[in-house]
Amino acid sequence: MRINLYPGTFDPITNGHMDIINRGVNFSDKLIIGVLNNPSKAPFFSVEERVEMIKEVTNGLGNIVVDSFSGLLTNYVKKNHIDAVIRGLRATTDFEYEFQMAQMNRKLYSEMETIFLMTKSEYSYISSSLVKEVFMFGGDIEDLVPAKVVDYMKIKLNNKMEGTK
Ligand code: PNS
């Protein structure tokens, strides 16, 4: 049984992430999507909301489990007997950061394996932070994230605005 982990912040999940999940599930008996719980980053969505959203948009795609984690990725990998961590690479700009992370993770845990998937070119410019920026300024994000995520974002923004009134 091959268990792979796709970790990330997913604030929010984008069509680029969905591409990696759709392909990653094909070579995993079980694919765990691990949402980083990092309150110090002041995310748009809480970790619970991100987990709920990802469960909804990945429902029916295969043997996928959505979980959250805090602390070191390598600790989660050890504890859950993960065979490999999957990460998407959009462009050469991602490479340096990903290379450093993969090397650091291997330094922390010598059995750690990272598999990189090249994001399909049509998603190569999409990032969660740009999606949030475009959305906050009223731009159209329909092609960038799953439809349900657009709904979640509208509700969240309304709630946030009501909270500041
Ligand atoms: O979606 P992101 O923000 O690019 O994901 C980054 C993530 C969550 C994979 C990375 O920040 C991480 O693994 N954080 C957990 C803390 C950790 O292990 N840090 C050392 C990594 S070298």
Backbone and ligand atoms as CSV (ligand in chain L), in Angstrom:
chain,resi,resn,atom,element,x,y,z
A,1,MET,N,N,0.854,-1.209,0.000
A,1,MET,CA,C,0.000,0.000,0.000
A,1,MET,C,C,0.885,1.253,0.000
A,2,ARG,N,N,0.751,2.001,-1.054
A,2,ARG,CA,C,1.586,3.190,-1.194
A,2,ARG,C,C,0.819,4.432,-0.721
A,3,ILE,N,N,1.347,5.039,0.360
A,3,ILE,CA,C,0.681,6.234,0.906
A,3,ILE,C,C,1.536,7.460,0.588
A,4,ASN,N,N,0.991,8.367,-0.195
A,4,ASN,CA,C,1.697,9.605,-0.511
A,4,ASN,C,C,0.996,10.775,0.169
A,5,LEU,N,N,1.777,11.810,0.405
A,5,LEU,CA,C,1.246,13.000,1.083
A,5,LEU,C,C,1.441,14.222,0.194
A,6,TYR,N,N,0.377,14.984,0.005
A,6,TYR,CA,C,0.482,16.257,-0.704
A,6,TYR,C,C,0.250,17.361,0.337
A,7,PRO,N,N,1.351,17.965,0.834
A,7,PRO,CA,C,1.194,18.983,1.872
A,7,PRO,C,C,1.143,20.390,1.279
A,8,GLY,N,N,0.524,21.298,2.018
A,8,GLY,CA,C,0.515,22.682,1.555
A,8,GLY,C,C,-0.311,23.557,2.468
A,9,THR,N,N,-0.356,24.830,2.109
A,9,THR,CA,C,-1.137,25.785,2.890
A,9,THR,C,C,-2.584,25.822,2.374
A,10,PHE,N,N,-2.742,25.702,1.070
A,10,PHE,CA,C,-4.068,25.606,0.429
A,10,PHE,C,C,-5.025,26.714,0.892
A,11,ASP,N,N,-4.560,27.953,0.826
A,11,ASP,CA,C,-5.379,29.073,1.318
A,11,ASP,C,C,-5.731,30.036,0.185
A,12,PRO,N,N,-6.586,29.666,-0.752
A,12,PRO,CA,C,-7.390,28.444,-0.845
A,12,PRO,C,C,-6.774,27.457,-1.841
A,13,ILE,N,N,-7.419,26.284,-1.937
A,13,ILE,CA,C,-7.030,25.303,-2.960
A,13,ILE,C,C,-7.344,25.890,-4.345
A,14,THR,N,N,-6.416,25.705,-5.293
A,14,THR,CA,C,-6.590,26.279,-6.642
A,14,THR,C,C,-6.702,25.155,-7.681
A,15,ASN,N,N,-6.964,25.549,-8.925
A,15,ASN,CA,C,-7.001,24.547,-10.003
A,15,ASN,C,C,-5.620,23.934,-10.239
A,16,GLY,N,N,-4.581,24.664,-9.901
A,16,GLY,CA,C,-3.222,24.116,-10.001
A,16,GLY,C,C,-3.040,22.978,-8.994
A,17,HIS,N,N,-3.501,23.188,-7.766
A,17,HIS,CA,C,-3.455,22.111,-6.758
A,17,HIS,C,C,-4.298,20.923,-7.224
A,18,MET,N,N,-5.460,21.218,-7.790
A,18,MET,CA,C,-6.372,20.142,-8.234
A,18,MET,C,C,-5.697,19.273,-9.306
A,19,ASP,N,N,-4.922,19.907,-10.168
A,19,ASP,CA,C,-4.190,19.188,-11.210
A,19,ASP,C,C,-3.204,18.199,-10.567
A,20,ILE,N,N,-2.478,18.672,-9.565
A,20,ILE,CA,C,-1.501,17.798,-8.883
A,20,ILE,C,C,-2.236,16.650,-8.169
A,21,ILE,N,N,-3.352,16.958,-7.545
A,21,ILE,CA,C,-4.117,15.923,-6.822
A,21,ILE,C,C,-4.640,14.877,-7.810
A,22,ASN,N,N,-5.218,15.348,-8.918
A,22,ASN,CA,C,-5.763,14.434,-9.931
A,22,ASN,C,C,-4.713,13.485,-10.479
A,23,ARG,N,N,-3.491,13.974,-10.617
A,23,ARG,CA,C,-2.430,13.118,-11.152
A,23,ARG,C,C,-1.779,12.300,-10.046
A,24,GLY,N,N,-1.624,12.894,-8.868
A,24,GLY,CA,C,-0.984,12.205,-7.745
A,24,GLY,C,C,-1.770,10.988,-7.292
A,25,VAL,N,N,-3.079,11.077,-7.386
A,25,VAL,CA,C,-3.923,9.988,-6.916
A,25,VAL,C,C,-3.711,8.724,-7.770
A,26,ASN,N,N,-3.283,8.908,-9.016
A,26,ASN,CA,C,-3.064,7.774,-9.924
A,26,ASN,C,C,-1.901,6.880,-9.494
A,27,PHE,N,N,-0.930,7.435,-8.795
A,27,PHE,CA,C,0.174,6.571,-8.355
A,27,PHE,C,C,0.239,6.476,-6.825
A,28,SER,N,N,-0.922,6.640,-6.201
A,28,SER,CA,C,-1.002,6.478,-4.744
A,28,SER,C,C,-2.144,5.515,-4.453
A,29,ASP,N,N,-1.900,4.562,-3.533
A,29,ASP,CA,C,-3.041,3.752,-3.082
A,29,ASP,C,C,-3.903,4.611,-2.169
A,30,LYS,N,N,-3.205,5.487,-1.443
A,30,LYS,CA,C,-3.924,6.465,-0.625
A,30,LYS,C,C,-3.170,7.780,-0.736
A,31,LEU,N,N,-3.896,8.850,-1.007
A,31,LEU,CA,C,-3.264,10.174,-1.071
A,31,LEU,C,C,-3.812,11.009,0.082
A,32,ILE,N,N,-2.888,11.400,0.962
A,32,ILE,CA,C,-3.298,12.275,2.067
A,32,ILE,C,C,-2.998,13.714,1.660
A,33,ILE,N,N,-3.989,14.568,1.777
A,33,ILE,CA,C,-3.752,15.992,1.550
A,33,ILE,C,C,-3.578,16.608,2.941
A,34,GLY,N,N,-2.395,17.136,3.189
A,34,GLY,CA,C,-2.060,17.648,4.524
A,34,GLY,C,C,-2.062,19.163,4.525
A,35,VAL,N,N,-2.999,19.732,5.259
A,35,VAL,CA,C,-3.136,21.194,5.300
A,35,VAL,C,C,-2.347,21.729,6.497
A,36,LEU,N,N,-1.424,22.612,6.208
A,36,LEU,CA,C,-0.592,23.156,7.288
A,36,LEU,C,C,-1.401,24.110,8.164
A,37,ASN,N,N,-1.373,23.830,9.455
A,37,ASN,CA,C,-2.029,24.703,10.424
A,37,ASN,C,C,-0.980,25.669,10.951
A,38,ASN,N,N,-0.988,26.862,10.397
A,38,ASN,CA,C,0.032,27.838,10.766
A,38,ASN,C,C,-0.628,29.190,11.030
A,39,PRO,N,N,-1.219,29.366,12.229
A,39,PRO,CA,C,-1.992,30.576,12.516
A,39,PRO,C,C,-1.143,31.841,12.400
A,40,SER,N,N,0.171,31.722,12.561
A,40,SER,CA,C,1.011,32.928,12.514
A,40,SER,C,C,1.049,33.535,11.109
A,41,LYS,N,N,0.653,32.738,10.100
A,41,LYS,CA,C,0.623,33.243,8.720
A,41,LYS,C,C,-0.634,34.084,8.444
A,42,ALA,N,N,-1.559,34.168,9.432
A,42,ALA,CA,C,-2.827,34.877,9.287
A,42,ALA,C,C,-3.535,34.506,7.987
A,43,PRO,N,N,-3.945,33.252,7.866
A,43,PRO,CA,C,-4.576,32.825,6.617
A,43,PRO,C,C,-5.963,33.432,6.428
A,44,PHE,N,N,-6.415,33.441,5.187
A,44,PHE,CA,C,-7.764,33.941,4.866
A,44,PHE,C,C,-8.791,32.977,5.459
A,45,PHE,N,N,-8.571,31.677,5.244
A,45,PHE,CA,C,-9.472,30.648,5.769
A,45,PHE,C,C,-8.821,29.947,6.964
A,46,SER,N,N,-9.643,29.562,7.940
A,46,SER,CA,C,-9.118,28.769,9.052
A,46,SER,C,C,-8.730,27.388,8.515
A,47,VAL,N,N,-7.937,26.661,9.286
A,47,VAL,CA,C,-7.520,25.334,8.827
A,47,VAL,C,C,-8.735,24.415,8.684
A,48,GLU,N,N,-9.715,24.567,9.575
A,48,GLU,CA,C,-10.930,23.728,9.498
A,48,GLU,C,C,-11.685,24.014,8.199
A,49,GLU,N,N,-11.764,25.284,7.851
A,49,GLU,CA,C,-12.463,25.648,6.603
A,49,GLU,C,C,-11.732,25.106,5.382
A,50,ARG,N,N,-10.404,25.170,5.434
A,50,ARG,CA,C,-9.630,24.671,4.288
A,50,ARG,C,C,-9.809,23.165,4.127
A,51,VAL,N,N,-9.788,22.470,5.265
A,51,VAL,CA,C,-9.984,21.006,5.217
A,51,VAL,C,C,-11.363,20.680,4.652
A,52,GLU,N,N,-12.377,21.376,5.135
A,52,GLU,CA,C,-13.762,21.130,4.692
A,52,GLU,C,C,-13.903,21.371,3.178
A,53,MET,N,N,-13.315,22.481,2.735
A,53,MET,CA,C,-13.383,22.855,1.321
A,53,MET,C,C,-12.701,21.805,0.441
A,54,ILE,N,N,-11.530,21.347,0.885
A,54,ILE,CA,C,-10.772,20.368,0.091
A,54,ILE,C,C,-11.529,19.043,0.048
A,55,LYS,N,N,-12.146,18.678,1.183
A,55,LYS,CA,C,-12.942,17.438,1.188
A,55,LYS,C,C,-14.043,17.540,0.138
A,56,GLU,N,N,-14.707,18.673,0.089
A,56,GLU,CA,C,-15.807,18.843,-0.871
A,56,GLU,C,C,-15.336,18.742,-2.318
A,57,VAL,N,N,-14.241,19.425,-2.639
A,57,VAL,CA,C,-13.831,19.484,-4.044
A,57,VAL,C,C,-13.063,18.238,-4.515
A,58,THR,N,N,-12.650,17.385,-3.561
A,58,THR,CA,C,-11.941,16.162,-3.973
A,58,THR,C,C,-12.825,14.919,-3.811
A,59,ASN,N,N,-14.043,15.131,-3.386
A,59,ASN,CA,C,-14.971,14.018,-3.174
A,59,ASN,C,C,-15.155,13.232,-4.480
A,60,GLY,N,N,-14.896,11.937,-4.429
A,60,GLY,CA,C,-15.109,11.099,-5.618
A,60,GLY,C,C,-13.899,10.977,-6.524
A,61,LEU,N,N,-12.795,11.609,-6.157
A,61,LEU,CA,C,-11.605,11.565,-7.037
A,61,LEU,C,C,-10.735,10.336,-6.806
A,62,GLY,N,N,-11.012,9.577,-5.750
A,62,GLY,CA,C,-10.183,8.397,-5.460
A,62,GLY,C,C,-9.970,8.268,-3.972
A,63,ASN,N,N,-8.959,7.485,-3.596
A,63,ASN,CA,C,-8.721,7.262,-2.173
A,63,ASN,C,C,-7.943,8.444,-1.588
A,64,ILE,N,N,-8.697,9.468,-1.217
A,64,ILE,CA,C,-8.087,10.702,-0.707
A,64,ILE,C,C,-8.550,10.939,0.729
A,65,VAL,N,N,-7.589,11.278,1.572
A,65,VAL,CA,C,-7.904,11.631,2.955
A,65,VAL,C,C,-7.391,13.047,3.169
A,66,VAL,N,N,-8.223,13.899,3.745
A,66,VAL,CA,C,-7.783,15.272,4.000
A,66,VAL,C,C,-7.541,15.420,5.499
A,67,ASP,N,N,-6.347,15.902,5.829
A,67,ASP,CA,C,-5.951,16.016,7.227
A,67,ASP,C,C,-5.263,17.368,7.419
A,68,SER,N,N,-5.032,17.747,8.661
A,68,SER,CA,C,-4.239,18.955,8.902
A,68,SER,C,C,-3.048,18.571,9.776
A,69,PHE,N,N,-2.026,19.390,9.734
A,69,PHE,CA,C,-0.862,19.117,10.584
A,69,PHE,C,C,-0.228,20.426,11.012
A,70,SER,N,N,0.456,20.359,12.151
A,70,SER,CA,C,1.253,21.509,12.552
A,70,SER,C,C,2.645,20.997,12.910
A,71,GLY,N,N,3.580,21.892,12.948
A,71,GLY,CA,C,4.953,21.481,13.241
A,71,GLY,C,C,5.646,20.960,11.995
A,72,LEU,N,N,6.685,20.164,12.224
A,72,LEU,CA,C,7.526,19.732,11.107
A,72,LEU,C,C,6.832,18.708,10.207
A,73,LEU,N,N,6.981,18.919,8.928
A,73,LEU,CA,C,6.444,17.978,7.937
A,73,LEU,C,C,7.041,16.588,8.134
A,74,THR,N,N,8.339,16.547,8.428
A,74,THR,CA,C,9.010,15.243,8.570
A,74,THR,C,C,8.420,14.425,9.732
A,75,ASN,N,N,7.950,15.111,10.775
A,75,ASN,CA,C,7.323,14.385,11.894
A,75,ASN,C,C,6.026,13.722,11.443
A,76,TYR,N,N,5.272,14.454,10.635
A,76,TYR,CA,C,4.011,13.889,10.119
A,76,TYR,C,C,4.303,12.700,9.197
A,77,VAL,N,N,5.335,12.846,8.390
A,77,VAL,CA,C,5.713,11.798,7.431
A,77,VAL,C,C,6.102,10.506,8.163
A,78,LYS,N,N,6.905,10.680,9.224
A,78,LYS,CA,C,7.339,9.515,10.017
A,78,LYS,C,C,6.141,8.847,10.673
A,79,LYS,N,N,5.343,9.660,11.350
A,79,LYS,CA,C,4.237,9.143,12.167
A,79,LYS,C,C,3.200,8.413,11.313
A,80,ASN,N,N,2.995,8.892,10.099
A,80,ASN,CA,C,1.917,8.329,9.269
A,80,ASN,C,C,2.437,7.377,8.183
A,81,HIS,N,N,3.712,6.993,8.309
A,81,HIS,CA,C,4.319,6.025,7.378
A,81,HIS,C,C,4.101,6.422,5.914
A,82,ILE,N,N,4.417,7.670,5.635
A,82,ILE,CA,C,4.255,8.200,4.285
A,82,ILE,C,C,5.406,7.703,3.405
A,83,ASP,N,N,5.093,7.212,2.214
A,83,ASP,CA,C,6.144,6.758,1.302
A,83,ASP,C,C,6.827,7.938,0.621
A,84,ALA,N,N,6.028,8.901,0.158
A,84,ALA,CA,C,6.640,10.061,-0.497
A,84,ALA,C,C,5.733,11.277,-0.365
A,85,VAL,N,N,6.393,12.429,-0.382
A,85,VAL,CA,C,5.679,13.706,-0.377
A,85,VAL,C,C,5.625,14.201,-1.819
A,86,ILE,N,N,4.472,14.657,-2.233
A,86,ILE,CA,C,4.309,15.167,-3.601
A,86,ILE,C,C,4.234,16.694,-3.552
A,87,ARG,N,N,4.987,17.329,-4.440
A,87,ARG,CA,C,4.918,18.798,-4.552
A,87,ARG,C,C,4.819,19.162,-6.030
A,88,GLY,N,N,4.122,20.233,-6.301
A,88,GLY,CA,C,3.997,20.712,-7.674
A,88,GLY,C,C,5.073,21.748,-7.973
A,89,LEU,N,N,5.559,21.728,-9.188
A,89,LEU,CA,C,6.522,22.753,-9.622
A,89,LEU,C,C,5.894,23.529,-10.766
A,90,ARG,N,N,5.729,24.828,-10.553
A,90,ARG,CA,C,5.101,25.637,-11.612
A,90,ARG,C,C,6.128,26.183,-12.596
A,91,ALA,N,N,7.237,26.615,-12.065
A,91,ALA,CA,C,8.237,27.257,-12.931
A,91,ALA,C,C,9.578,27.191,-12.229
A,92,THR,N,N,10.587,27.683,-12.893
A,92,THR,CA,C,11.921,27.623,-12.291
A,92,THR,C,C,11.965,28.422,-10.986
A,93,THR,N,N,11.085,29.417,-10.872
A,93,THR,CA,C,11.065,30.229,-9.649
A,93,THR,C,C,10.700,29.384,-8.427
A,94,ASP,N,N,9.921,28.334,-8.612
A,94,ASP,CA,C,9.585,27.449,-7.489
A,94,ASP,C,C,10.757,26.561,-7.113
A,95,PHE,N,N,11.646,26.362,-8.071
A,95,PHE,CA,C,12.637,25.305,-7.912
A,95,PHE,C,C,13.528,25.494,-6.695
A,96,GLU,N,N,14.045,26.724,-6.522
A,96,GLU,CA,C,15.019,26.953,-5.453
A,96,GLU,C,C,14.437,26.655,-4.068
A,97,TYR,N,N,13.244,27.179,-3.848
A,97,TYR,CA,C,12.550,26.966,-2.570
A,97,TYR,C,C,12.264,25.484,-2.358
A,98,GLU,N,N,11.775,24.842,-3.400
A,98,GLU,CA,C,11.423,23.423,-3.284
A,98,GLU,C,C,12.666,22.558,-3.074
A,99,PHE,N,N,13.733,22.922,-3.758
A,99,PHE,CA,C,14.993,22.196,-3.641
A,99,PHE,C,C,15.510,22.289,-2.201
A,100,GLN,N,N,15.471,23.515,-1.661
A,100,GLN,CA,C,15.931,23.723,-0.281
A,100,GLN,C,C,15.084,22.926,0.699
A,101,MET,N,N,13.764,22.988,0.491
A,101,MET,CA,C,12.874,22.275,1.413
A,101,MET,C,C,13.119,20.771,1.364
A,102,ALA,N,N,13.223,20.248,0.139
A,102,ALA,CA,C,13.428,18.802,-0.011
A,102,ALA,C,C,14.735,18.377,0.654
A,103,GLN,N,N,15.777,19.204,0.481
A,103,GLN,CA,C,17.088,18.849,1.079
A,103,GLN,C,C,17.035,18.944,2.596
A,104,MET,N,N,16.385,19.995,3.089
A,104,MET,CA,C,16.267,20.165,4.546
A,104,MET,C,C,15.454,19.020,5.142
A,105,ASN,N,N,14.374,18.658,4.461
A,105,ASN,CA,C,13.547,17.555,4.961
A,105,ASN,C,C,14.336,16.243,4.983
A,106,ARG,N,N,15.178,16.052,3.983
A,106,ARG,CA,C,15.976,14.821,3.967
A,106,ARG,C,C,17.048,14.845,5.055
A,107,LYS,N,N,17.535,16.045,5.350
A,107,LYS,CA,C,18.522,16.193,6.449
A,107,LYS,C,C,17.843,15.826,7.780
A,108,LEU,N,N,16.564,16.260,7.919
A,108,LEU,CA,C,15.836,15.994,9.163
A,108,LEU,C,C,15.420,14.529,9.280
A,109,TYR,N,N,15.179,13.913,8.116
A,109,TYR,CA,C,14.697,12.523,8.101
A,109,TYR,C,C,15.228,11.858,6.833
A,110,SER,N,N,16.212,11.000,7.003
A,110,SER,CA,C,16.958,10.508,5.839
A,110,SER,C,C,16.105,9.680,4.880
A,111,GLU,N,N,14.986,9.132,5.365
A,111,GLU,CA,C,14.141,8.318,4.473
A,111,GLU,C,C,13.107,9.138,3.717
A,112,MET,N,N,13.130,10.432,3.955
A,112,MET,CA,C,12.147,11.318,3.320
A,112,MET,C,C,12.366,11.368,1.805
A,113,GLU,N,N,11.297,11.135,1.059
A,113,GLU,CA,C,11.375,11.191,-0.404
A,113,GLU,C,C,10.377,12.235,-0.905
A,114,THR,N,N,10.825,13.092,-1.817
A,114,THR,CA,C,9.914,14.092,-2.386
A,114,THR,C,C,9.787,13.850,-3.879
A,115,ILE,N,N,8.554,13.797,-4.360
A,115,ILE,CA,C,8.297,13.622,-5.794
A,115,ILE,C,C,7.745,14.942,-6.328
A,116,PHE,N,N,8.343,15.436,-7.414
A,116,PHE,CA,C,7.869,16.692,-7.997
A,116,PHE,C,C,7.080,16.424,-9.266
A,117,LEU,N,N,5.942,17.060,-9.361
A,117,LEU,CA,C,5.143,16.982,-10.588
A,117,LEU,C,C,5.121,18.365,-11.212
A,118,MET,N,N,5.380,18.416,-12.506
A,118,MET,CA,C,5.305,19.694,-13.212
A,118,MET,C,C,3.838,20.056,-13.404
A,119,THR,N,N,3.465,21.193,-12.936
A,119,THR,CA,C,2.092,21.669,-13.108
A,119,THR,C,C,1.812,21.859,-14.601
A,120,LYS,N,N,0.616,21.506,-15.030
A,120,LYS,CA,C,0.255,21.745,-16.434
A,120,LYS,C,C,0.421,23.226,-16.749
A,121,SER,N,N,0.859,23.522,-17.969
A,121,SER,CA,C,1.217,24.911,-18.272
A,121,SER,C,C,0.047,25.882,-18.095
A,122,GLU,N,N,-1.173,25.403,-18.334
A,122,GLU,CA,C,-2.309,26.342,-18.197
A,122,GLU,C,C,-2.535,26.789,-16.755
A,123,TYR,N,N,-1.904,26.090,-15.796
A,123,TYR,CA,C,-2.058,26.483,-14.387
A,123,TYR,C,C,-0.784,27.089,-13.818
A,124,SER,N,N,0.215,27.272,-14.667
A,124,SER,CA,C,1.542,27.588,-14.135
A,124,SER,C,C,1.619,28.979,-13.490
A,125,TYR,N,N,0.659,29.846,-13.781
A,125,TYR,CA,C,0.711,31.204,-13.209
A,125,TYR,C,C,-0.186,31.344,-11.982
A,126,ILE,N,N,-0.877,30.271,-11.612
A,126,ILE,CA,C,-1.860,30.384,-10.519
A,126,ILE,C,C,-1.199,30.137,-9.170
A,127,SER,N,N,-1.435,31.059,-8.238
A,127,SER,CA,C,-1.006,30.835,-6.855
A,127,SER,C,C,-2.147,31.277,-5.944
A,128,SER,N,N,-2.199,30.692,-4.743
A,128,SER,CA,C,-3.261,31.055,-3.797
A,128,SER,C,C,-3.197,32.547,-3.471
A,129,SER,N,N,-1.983,33.082,-3.323
A,129,SER,CA,C,-1.895,34.503,-2.938
A,129,SER,C,C,-2.386,35.417,-4.057
A,130,LEU,N,N,-2.091,35.078,-5.311
A,130,LEU,CA,C,-2.610,35.912,-6.407
A,130,LEU,C,C,-4.123,35.780,-6.534
A,131,VAL,N,N,-4.621,34.576,-6.322
A,131,VAL,CA,C,-6.075,34.367,-6.368
A,131,VAL,C,C,-6.751,35.280,-5.338
A,132,LYS,N,N,-6.188,35.317,-4.123
A,132,LYS,CA,C,-6.776,36.157,-3.068
A,132,LYS,C,C,-6.707,37.632,-3.444
A,133,GLU,N,N,-5.575,38.032,-4.014
A,133,GLU,CA,C,-5.419,39.442,-4.376
A,133,GLU,C,C,-6.426,39.847,-5.457
A,134,VAL,N,N,-6.523,39.018,-6.497
A,134,VAL,CA,C,-7.460,39.317,-7.593
A,134,VAL,C,C,-8.887,39.379,-7.037
A,135,PHE,N,N,-9.217,38.420,-6.192
A,135,PHE,CA,C,-10.563,38.360,-5.612
A,135,PHE,C,C,-10.858,39.597,-4.760
A,136,MET,N,N,-9.910,39.986,-3.916
A,136,MET,CA,C,-10.125,41.134,-3.018
A,136,MET,C,C,-10.342,42.424,-3.798
A,137,PHE,N,N,-9.749,42.492,-5.004
A,137,PHE,CA,C,-9.942,43.697,-5.821
A,137,PHE,C,C,-11.071,43.529,-6.831
A,138,GLY,N,N,-11.879,42.491,-6.628
A,138,GLY,CA,C,-13.090,42.338,-7.444
A,138,GLY,C,C,-12.878,41.669,-8.787
A,139,GLY,N,N,-11.694,41.080,-9.021
A,139,GLY,CA,C,-11.435,40.414,-10.302
A,139,GLY,C,C,-12.077,39.038,-10.360
A,140,ASP,N,N,-12.124,38.503,-11.577
A,140,ASP,CA,C,-12.782,37.218,-11.820
A,140,ASP,C,C,-11.820,36.064,-11.535
A,141,ILE,N,N,-12.207,35.179,-10.623
A,141,ILE,CA,C,-11.330,34.043,-10.292
A,141,ILE,C,C,-11.950,32.696,-10.701
A,142,GLU,N,N,-13.026,32.765,-11.491
A,142,GLU,CA,C,-13.793,31.555,-11.851
A,142,GLU,C,C,-12.930,30.468,-12.503
A,143,ASP,N,N,-11.951,30.868,-13.324
A,143,ASP,CA,C,-11.124,29.866,-14.011
A,143,ASP,C,C,-9.929,29.408,-13.173
A,144,LEU,N,N,-9.767,29.986,-12.014
A,144,LEU,CA,C,-8.544,29.741,-11.241
A,144,LEU,C,C,-8.721,28.755,-10.097
A,145,VAL,N,N,-9.955,28.663,-9.597
A,145,VAL,CA,C,-10.246,27.779,-8.455
A,145,VAL,C,C,-11.531,27.009,-8.735
A,146,PRO,N,N,-11.756,25.863,-8.041
A,146,PRO,CA,C,-13.025,25.155,-8.229
A,146,PRO,C,C,-14.214,26.060,-7.862
A,147,ALA,N,N,-15.355,25.842,-8.537
A,147,ALA,CA,C,-16.523,26.713,-8.361
A,147,ALA,C,C,-16.928,26.842,-6.884
A,148,LYS,N,N,-16.841,25.726,-6.150
A,148,LYS,CA,C,-17.253,25.774,-4.736
A,148,LYS,C,C,-16.363,26.705,-3.919
A,149,VAL,N,N,-15.109,26.812,-4.339
A,149,VAL,CA,C,-14.173,27.674,-3.618
A,149,VAL,C,C,-14.561,29.145,-3.818
A,150,VAL,N,N,-15.050,29.479,-5.016
A,150,VAL,CA,C,-15.507,30.853,-5.259
A,150,VAL,C,C,-16.631,31.177,-4.276
A,151,ASP,N,N,-17.569,30.239,-4.101
A,151,ASP,CA,C,-18.677,30.450,-3.159
A,151,ASP,C,C,-18.145,30.655,-1.739
A,152,TYR,N,N,-17.217,29.781,-1.337
A,152,TYR,CA,C,-16.636,29.897,0.007
A,152,TYR,C,C,-15.976,31.267,0.193
A,153,MET,N,N,-15.310,31.728,-0.853
A,153,MET,CA,C,-14.577,32.995,-0.732
A,153,MET,C,C,-15.535,34.158,-0.583
A,154,LYS,N,N,-16.644,34.109,-1.343
A,154,LYS,CA,C,-17.636,35.186,-1.250
A,154,LYS,C,C,-18.251,35.232,0.153
A,155,ILE,N,N,-18.593,34.047,0.670
A,155,ILE,CA,C,-19.204,33.979,2.010
A,155,ILE,C,C,-18.218,34.486,3.061
A,156,LYS,N,N,-16.977,34.046,2.927
A,156,LYS,CA,C,-15.950,34.423,3.914
A,156,LYS,C,C,-15.722,35.932,3.907
A,157,LEU,N,N,-15.657,36.506,2.706
A,157,LEU,CA,C,-15.423,37.952,2.612
A,157,LEU,C,C,-16.593,38.715,3.227
A,158,ASN,N,N,-17.826,38.266,2.937
A,158,ASN,CA,C,-19.008,38.904,3.537
A,158,ASN,C,C,-18.942,38.848,5.049
A,159,ASN,N,N,-18.603,37.656,5.571
A,159,ASN,CA,C,-18.520,37.490,7.028
A,159,ASN,C,C,-17.458,38.401,7.626
A,160,LYS,N,N,-16.330,38.484,6.914
A,160,LYS,CA,C,-15.234,39.319,7.423
A,160,LYS,C,C,-15.668,40.790,7.434
A,161,MET,N,N,-16.380,41.209,6.362
A,161,MET,CA,C,-16.789,42.608,6.264
A,161,MET,C,C,-17.825,42.936,7.338
A,162,GLU,N,N,-18.720,41.981,7.588
A,162,GLU,CA,C,-19.721,42.209,8.642
A,162,GLU,C,C,-19.040,42.315,10.005
A,163,GLY,N,N,-17.988,41.533,10.172
A,163,GLY,CA,C,-17.240,41.559,11.434
A,163,GLY,C,C,-16.563,42.885,11.703
A,164,THR,N,N,-16.269,43.630,10.644
A,164,THR,CA,C,-15.556,44.904,10.832
A,164,THR,C,C,-16.502,46.081,10.947
A,165,LYS,N,N,-17.795,45.830,10.740
A,165,LYS,CA,C,-18.773,46.928,10.787
A,165,LYS,C,C,-18.914,47.484,12.192
L,1,PNS,O1,O,1.584,25.524,0.035
L,1,PNS,P1,P,2.927,25.912,0.602
L,1,PNS,O2,O,2.774,27.114,1.511
L,1,PNS,O3,O,3.962,26.105,-0.457
L,1,PNS,O4,O,3.390,24.652,1.522
L,1,PNS,C1,C,4.581,24.712,2.281
L,1,PNS,C2,C,4.670,23.554,3.277
L,1,PNS,C3,C,3.414,23.442,4.117
L,1,PNS,C4,C,4.862,22.249,2.534
L,1,PNS,C5,C,5.912,23.819,4.169
L,1,PNS,O5,O,5.877,25.128,4.645
L,1,PNS,C6,C,6.032,22.865,5.354
L,1,PNS,O6,O,6.290,21.706,5.197
L,1,PNS,N1,N,5.800,23.397,6.582
L,1,PNS,C7,C,5.836,22.634,7.808
L,1,PNS,C8,C,6.987,23.059,8.695
L,1,PNS,C9,C,8.286,22.423,8.242
L,1,PNS,O7,O,8.445,21.220,8.218
L,1,PNS,N2,N,9.249,23.279,7.870
L,1,PNS,C10,C,10.530,22.859,7.373
L,1,PNS,C11,C,10.469,22.589,5.887
L,1,PNS,S1,S,12.081,22.569,5.227
